Amino acid sequence: MKRIIFISILLWQAMNIQAQQLVNSGSLIQGGLDDGEKLLHAYVTPINKAIVFGLSDVTYTKIRHEQKRRLLLSIKLAYVGVPKGDFEYNVSRLGLEHIEAKDPNKVIAQTVFGDSLKSIQLVSKDTDLLGRPLFEFSTPKGGGKSALPLPYVGVTYRTKYSNLSLNAIPYVQVPTSDMMVGMLGLSLQQDLGFFIKALRDKPFSLSVQASLSGLYGNSQLDVKPNAVTVPFAVLTGHTTGPYDDQEINIFYTSINVGGYADYTIGKHFTIFAGSSYNMGMSRILVQGTYPIYTKDPSGYGAVVGEDIKDPIDMEDNFSRMKFELGARADWDRFFLQLNYNIADYGGVGLNLGYKMF
């Protein structure tokens, strides 16, 4: 058990860049609260989708029609592909009120999955008495990855017609990042042969499946006033901190409801296909004290720097239809399962397990 958990934790190293970039996105609020939320939303939406959908990408569990009850332990890995159109976003299309690109010809910024070497400069639309922008800052760079690996540990209790699975990630730190994550999910697959005698003891089976999963993440942030350049304007107001209470909290839930048809070939092999409806929610809380910069309402062309508490509470809902094809091999003690998901933010799934009894 400890060895499987250790392997699962190691797989999270593949996600460390996205996790770190998500943490770095906290600085986007500095240009002003409303515009900062729009920038943050554009930056993190792809990873929100990938996690919500990835939590429901490995849901099939083979029902064996055996009288003997079994307990199975496995490592599951959802590898979620991100559409190329979600690697970037256009700053000029966000409807920003007080911020714009410094160079009108450079308006394409990176999302959390975008280029790890690119960023653009954003400036205040408001100017001082000499026509100079009141402040300037850089957008975060991307993570440089085109997919999200989402590994977790699964335990399945198998009866003749039902499989009940518990999926989890122990509350651990994503390696080489400051992000702590934990995940818990339940999944039930029910063979229709339990209700329909004509479907019993056949080489094929029909089943329904439902799952509910949740993931929580937390990290400390480090957003200081000197991260924003205020070249000439007189800085007024109060940005005194302290800023040691900054953190980002993320919550994801994913619900999947669908059905499977499978066919057993010989003693060891099974092919399966399924269709399901997948929906979920993401919520991001940026909490603590942060420096925010806006134009001095007195009209003297200065910047007002103010501290603000708990600036962001952002929630999104996502849904999709998913079609799935897969194959599975079962031996006396081990099994290996692969599946391919055809959907928005589709990808592949892996389930490698051990039959404890």
C-alpha positions as CSV (number, residue, x, y, z in Angstrom):
1,M,0.0,0.0,0.0
2,K,2.8,2.5,0.9
3,R,4.6,1.7,-2.3
4,I,1.5,2.4,-4.4
5,I,0.9,5.7,-2.6
6,F,4.6,6.6,-3.1
7,I,4.3,6.0,-6.9
8,S,1.1,8.0,-7.1
9,I,2.9,10.9,-5.3
10,L,5.8,10.7,-7.8
11,L,3.4,11.0,-10.7
12,W,2.3,14.4,-9.4
13,Q,5.8,15.7,-10.3
14,A,4.5,16.0,-13.9
15,M,2.0,18.6,-12.7
16,N,4.4,20.7,-10.6
17,I,4.8,23.4,-13.3
18,Q,1.0,23.9,-13.7
19,A,0.6,24.0,-9.9
20,Q,3.4,26.6,-9.5
21,Q,2.0,28.8,-12.3
22,L,-1.4,28.6,-10.7
23,V,0.1,29.9,-7.5
24,N,1.9,32.7,-9.4
25,S,-1.3,33.8,-10.9
26,G,-2.2,35.6,-7.6
27,S,-0.2,38.6,-8.8
28,L,-2.8,39.3,-11.5
29,I,-5.1,41.0,-9.0
30,Q,-2.6,43.9,-8.5
31,G,-3.8,45.9,-11.4
32,G,-7.2,46.4,-9.8
33,L,-9.8,44.0,-8.5
34,D,-12.3,43.8,-11.3
35,D,-9.7,43.6,-14.1
36,G,-7.6,41.3,-12.0
37,E,-10.4,38.8,-11.7
38,K,-10.9,38.8,-15.4
39,L,-7.2,38.2,-16.0
40,L,-7.1,35.4,-13.4
41,H,-10.2,33.8,-14.9
42,A,-8.6,33.7,-18.4
43,Y,-5.4,32.3,-17.0
44,V,-6.7,29.4,-14.9
45,T,-9.9,28.3,-16.7
46,P,-8.1,25.6,-18.8
47,I,-6.7,23.9,-15.7
48,N,-10.0,24.2,-13.9
49,K,-11.6,22.3,-16.8
50,A,-8.9,19.7,-17.0
51,I,-9.2,18.9,-13.3
52,V,-13.0,18.8,-13.3
53,F,-13.1,16.5,-16.3
54,G,-10.0,14.5,-15.3
55,L,-11.6,13.4,-12.0
56,S,-14.1,11.4,-14.0
57,D,-11.9,10.0,-16.7
58,V,-11.2,6.5,-15.2
59,T,-14.6,5.2,-14.0
60,Y,-14.9,1.8,-15.6
61,T,-14.4,-1.2,-13.4
62,K,-14.9,-4.8,-14.7
63,I,-17.8,-6.7,-13.2
64,R,-16.7,-10.4,-13.2
65,H,-20.0,-12.2,-12.3
66,E,-18.1,-14.2,-9.7
67,Q,-19.7,-15.4,-6.5
68,K,-16.4,-14.6,-4.6
69,R,-16.1,-11.1,-3.4
70,R,-12.9,-9.3,-4.0
71,L,-10.9,-6.2,-2.9
72,L,-8.7,-4.5,-5.5
73,L,-6.0,-1.9,-5.0
74,S,-4.9,0.2,-8.0
75,I,-3.1,3.3,-9.3
76,K,-5.3,5.3,-11.7
77,L,-4.0,8.0,-14.0
78,A,-6.1,10.3,-16.1
79,Y,-4.0,12.1,-18.8
80,V,-6.2,15.0,-19.9
81,G,-5.4,16.7,-23.2
82,V,-5.9,20.5,-23.5
83,P,-7.1,22.0,-26.8
84,K,-4.5,24.3,-28.4
85,G,-6.9,27.1,-28.4
86,D,-6.7,27.2,-24.6
87,F,-3.0,27.7,-24.4
88,E,-3.4,31.5,-24.9
89,Y,-5.9,34.3,-24.4
90,N,-6.3,37.7,-26.0
91,V,-6.1,40.5,-23.4
92,S,-7.9,42.9,-25.6
93,R,-11.0,40.7,-25.6
94,L,-11.5,40.5,-21.9
95,G,-13.3,43.9,-21.5
96,L,-10.7,45.3,-19.1
97,E,-11.6,48.7,-17.8
98,H,-8.3,50.1,-16.4
99,I,-5.6,47.9,-17.9
100,E,-4.4,47.3,-21.4
101,A,-1.4,45.7,-23.3
102,K,1.6,48.0,-23.3
103,D,2.2,47.1,-27.0
104,P,-1.0,47.1,-29.1
105,N,0.6,44.5,-31.3
106,K,1.3,42.1,-28.4
107,V,-2.0,41.3,-26.8
108,I,-1.7,37.5,-26.6
109,A,-1.0,36.2,-23.1
110,Q,-0.4,32.7,-21.9
111,T,-2.8,30.5,-19.9
112,V,-1.5,28.1,-17.3
113,F,-0.8,25.6,-20.1
114,G,0.9,28.1,-22.4
115,D,4.4,28.9,-23.4
116,S,6.8,28.9,-20.4
117,L,9.0,31.6,-21.9
118,K,6.4,34.1,-23.0
119,S,4.7,36.9,-21.2
120,I,3.5,40.4,-22.1
121,Q,3.5,43.7,-20.3
122,L,0.3,45.3,-19.1
123,V,-0.1,49.0,-18.2
124,S,-2.7,51.2,-16.7
125,K,-5.0,53.0,-19.2
126,D,-4.9,55.9,-16.8
127,T,-2.0,58.3,-17.1
128,D,-0.2,60.9,-15.1
129,L,0.0,64.6,-16.1
130,L,2.7,63.8,-18.6
131,G,0.6,61.1,-20.3
132,R,2.6,58.2,-18.9
133,P,0.9,55.0,-17.6
134,L,0.5,55.0,-13.8
135,F,1.8,51.4,-13.4
136,E,3.0,48.4,-15.3
137,F,3.3,44.6,-14.6
138,S,3.9,41.4,-16.5
139,T,1.4,38.6,-17.1
140,P,2.4,35.1,-15.7
141,K,4.1,32.7,-18.1
142,G,2.6,29.4,-19.0
143,G,3.6,26.0,-17.7
144,G,4.8,24.7,-21.1
145,K,2.7,21.5,-20.9
146,S,-0.1,20.5,-23.3
147,A,-1.8,18.0,-20.9
148,L,-2.5,17.4,-17.3
149,P,-1.7,14.1,-15.6
150,L,-4.0,13.4,-12.7
151,P,-2.9,10.3,-10.7
152,Y,-4.7,8.8,-7.7
153,V,-5.1,5.6,-5.7
154,G,-8.2,3.5,-6.0
155,V,-9.7,0.7,-3.9
156,T,-12.6,-1.3,-5.3
157,Y,-14.9,-3.7,-3.5
158,R,-16.3,-6.2,-6.0
159,T,-19.4,-8.3,-5.7
160,K,-21.1,-10.4,-8.4
161,Y,-23.1,-7.5,-9.9
162,S,-21.7,-4.4,-8.3
163,N,-18.4,-2.6,-7.9
164,L,-18.0,0.2,-5.3
165,S,-14.8,2.2,-5.7
166,L,-13.1,4.7,-3.4
167,N,-10.5,7.0,-5.1
168,A,-8.2,9.2,-3.2
169,I,-5.1,11.4,-3.2
170,P,-3.6,11.7,0.3
171,Y,-3.2,15.3,1.4
172,V,0.3,15.8,0.1
173,Q,2.6,18.5,-1.4
174,V,3.0,18.6,-5.2
175,P,6.8,18.0,-5.6
176,T,8.9,21.1,-6.4
177,S,5.9,23.4,-5.7
178,D,4.1,25.0,-2.7
179,M,0.8,23.5,-3.6
180,M,-0.9,21.0,-1.2
181,V,-3.6,18.8,-2.7
182,G,-6.0,16.1,-1.6
183,M,-8.7,14.2,-3.4
184,L,-11.6,11.9,-2.5
185,G,-14.2,10.2,-4.8
186,L,-16.8,7.5,-4.8
187,S,-17.9,5.5,-7.8
188,L,-20.6,2.8,-8.2
189,Q,-20.9,0.5,-11.3
190,Q,-24.0,-1.7,-11.3
191,D,-24.5,-4.6,-13.7
192,L,-28.0,-4.7,-15.2
193,G,-28.0,-8.4,-15.0
194,F,-28.9,-7.9,-11.3
195,F,-32.3,-6.7,-12.5
196,I,-32.7,-8.6,-15.9
197,K,-32.2,-12.3,-15.8
198,A,-31.7,-12.6,-19.5
199,L,-28.4,-10.6,-19.2
200,R,-26.9,-12.9,-16.6
201,D,-23.9,-15.2,-17.2
202,K,-23.2,-13.9,-20.7
203,P,-19.8,-13.0,-22.3
204,F,-21.2,-9.5,-22.6
205,S,-22.7,-7.2,-20.0
206,L,-24.5,-3.9,-19.7
207,S,-24.0,-1.6,-16.7
208,V,-24.7,1.8,-15.4
209,Q,-22.2,3.9,-13.5
210,A,-22.2,7.0,-11.3
211,S,-19.4,8.8,-9.5
212,L,-18.8,11.9,-7.4
213,S,-15.3,13.3,-6.8
214,G,-13.8,16.3,-5.1
215,L,-10.3,17.8,-5.0
216,Y,-8.9,20.5,-2.7
217,G,-5.7,22.5,-3.1
218,N,-4.0,25.2,-1.0
219,S,-0.9,27.2,-1.3
220,Q,0.7,30.3,0.3
221,L,1.2,33.3,-2.0
222,D,3.8,36.1,-1.9
223,V,2.4,39.2,-3.6
224,K,4.3,42.4,-2.6
225,P,3.9,46.0,-3.7
226,N,7.2,46.0,-5.5
227,A,5.9,43.5,-8.0
228,V,4.2,46.4,-9.8
229,T,6.3,49.1,-11.5
230,V,5.2,52.7,-10.7
231,P,7.8,54.7,-12.7
232,F,7.0,58.3,-12.2
233,A,3.6,58.8,-10.6
234,V,3.4,59.7,-6.9
235,L,2.3,56.7,-4.9
236,T,-0.4,57.6,-2.4
237,G,-2.6,55.6,-0.1
238,H,-1.7,52.8,2.2
239,T,0.1,49.5,1.2
240,T,1.5,48.7,4.5
241,G,0.6,45.0,4.8
242,P,1.5,42.7,6.4
243,Y,1.2,40.3,3.5
244,D,2.1,37.1,5.2
245,D,-1.5,35.9,5.3
246,Q,-1.9,35.4,1.6
247,E,-3.1,32.1,0.2
248,I,-5.0,30.5,-2.6
249,N,-7.6,27.8,-2.1
250,I,-9.1,25.8,-4.9
251,F,-12.0,23.4,-4.8
252,Y,-13.2,21.1,-7.6
253,T,-16.2,18.7,-7.8
254,S,-17.0,16.4,-10.6
255,I,-20.1,14.2,-11.2
256,N,-20.3,11.6,-13.9
257,V,-23.4,9.5,-14.9
258,G,-23.4,7.0,-17.7
259,G,-23.4,3.4,-19.0
260,Y,-21.0,0.8,-20.3
261,A,-21.2,-2.3,-22.6
262,D,-18.4,-4.8,-22.4
263,Y,-17.5,-8.1,-24.0
264,T,-15.2,-10.7,-22.6
265,I,-12.7,-12.5,-25.0
266,G,-11.4,-15.7,-23.6
267,K,-10.3,-15.9,-20.0
268,H,-8.3,-12.8,-19.6
269,F,-9.4,-10.0,-22.0
270,T,-12.3,-7.5,-22.1
271,I,-13.2,-4.7,-24.5
272,F,-15.6,-2.0,-23.4
273,A,-17.3,1.1,-24.6
274,G,-19.3,3.7,-22.7
275,S,-21.1,7.1,-22.8
276,S,-21.7,9.5,-20.0
277,Y,-22.6,13.0,-19.0
278,N,-19.9,14.8,-17.0
279,M,-20.4,18.0,-15.1
280,G,-18.6,19.8,-12.3
281,M,-17.6,23.0,-10.6
282,S,-14.4,24.9,-9.8
283,R,-14.0,27.5,-7.1
284,I,-10.9,29.7,-6.5
285,L,-10.5,31.8,-3.3
286,V,-7.7,34.3,-3.2
287,Q,-7.5,35.2,0.5
288,G,-5.4,37.4,2.7
289,T,-4.2,41.0,2.3
290,Y,-3.0,42.3,-1.1
291,P,-1.8,45.6,-2.6
292,I,-4.2,47.0,-5.2
293,Y,-3.4,49.9,-7.5
294,T,-5.9,52.3,-9.1
295,K,-6.0,55.9,-10.3
296,D,-6.2,58.7,-7.7
297,P,-9.8,59.8,-7.8
298,S,-8.7,63.4,-7.2
299,G,-7.4,63.5,-10.8
300,Y,-3.8,64.5,-10.1
301,G,-2.4,61.7,-12.1
302,A,-1.2,59.7,-9.2
303,V,-1.6,56.1,-8.2
304,V,-3.6,55.1,-5.1
305,G,-2.2,52.0,-3.5
306,E,-4.5,50.4,-1.0
307,D,-4.5,47.1,0.8
308,I,-7.6,44.9,0.3
309,K,-8.7,41.7,2.1
310,D,-9.8,38.5,0.5
311,P,-10.1,39.9,-3.0
312,I,-11.2,36.9,-5.2
313,D,-14.0,34.4,-4.9
314,M,-14.4,32.9,-8.4
315,E,-16.7,30.0,-9.4
316,D,-17.2,28.3,-12.7
317,N,-19.4,25.4,-13.9
318,F,-18.5,23.0,-16.7
319,S,-20.2,20.1,-18.5
320,R,-19.6,17.8,-21.4
321,M,-20.6,14.5,-23.1
322,K,-18.0,11.8,-23.0
323,F,-17.6,8.7,-25.2
324,E,-15.1,6.1,-24.1
325,L,-13.4,3.1,-25.6
326,G,-11.1,0.7,-23.7
327,A,-9.6,-2.7,-23.1
328,R,-8.6,-4.6,-20.0
329,A,-6.5,-7.7,-19.2
330,D,-7.1,-9.6,-16.0
331,W,-4.8,-12.2,-14.5
332,D,-4.9,-14.1,-11.2
333,R,-3.5,-11.2,-9.1
334,F,-3.0,-8.3,-11.4
335,F,-5.0,-6.3,-14.0
336,L,-4.2,-3.6,-16.5
337,Q,-6.8,-1.3,-18.1
338,L,-6.5,1.4,-20.8
339,N,-9.2,3.7,-22.0
340,Y,-9.5,6.6,-24.5
341,N,-11.9,9.4,-23.9
342,I,-13.5,11.2,-26.9
343,A,-14.7,14.5,-25.6
344,D,-13.8,18.2,-24.9
345,Y,-10.6,17.9,-22.9
346,G,-10.4,14.2,-23.8
347,G,-7.4,12.0,-23.3
348,V,-6.4,8.6,-22.0
349,G,-6.8,6.7,-18.8
350,L,-4.7,4.0,-17.1
351,N,-5.7,1.6,-14.3
352,L,-3.1,-0.7,-12.9
353,G,-4.1,-2.9,-10.0
354,Y,-3.6,-5.7,-7.6
355,K,-6.3,-8.1,-6.4
356,M,-5.7,-8.3,-2.6
357,F,-8.2,-11.2,-2.2
